Amino acid sequence: MADAAAIMEAAGSRFSDLELIGRGSFGNVYKGFDKELNKEVAIKVIDLEES
């Protein structure tokens, strides 16, 4: 779950409870809670070098 740690580091404390929910050919999708929007969100992490 290195991607989740990288998301948390890049976004500061905005997101919490990140959970990997899917993998695809372009990247991974995480479910998390956005503290600024006060709602659950999906975050897609795309590997730009691979795409």
C-alpha positions, 0 to 999 in steps of 0.5 A: 500500500505504498501508493496510499502512503504517497497519497497521504503524504502529498495531500497532507491530512486531507484524506483518511481511511484510504483503502484499495478498491480496484486495479486497472491497466492505468493505475489503482483506485482508492476509497477514502474520506475527504475531510475538506468535503466531508464525504467519501471519495474515490481517488485514482492514482495513474502511473504516468510512466506506464500509461 
